Amino acid sequence: MNFVVSSLFQAMGNSMPPLIAAGIRNGLSVGLLIPLSRWPGFELRWIWWLSVAAVAIQLLLNVWLVRREFRTRLVFGA
């Protein structure tokens, strides 16, 4: 779904919002992974769960951004 929304933004000529969402996903993943890796009992599967959560957050952010973009660009007259 993230790829679809990113392609939709690219088709509309505005590829910055999905780039920002991807940056937030990466920052969130790395920002949480570093402290988690220092916890006792840290396991590799935590990385996978963190990745799933980060992609889900990116999806929600992308959907919100595309809805906002449609509201501003698709204004129909009365």
Secondary structure, 3 states (H helix, E strand, C coil): CHHHHHHHHHHHCCCHHHHHHHHHHHHHHHHHHHHHHCCCCCCCHHHHHHHHHHHHHHHHHHHHHHHHHHHHHCCCCC
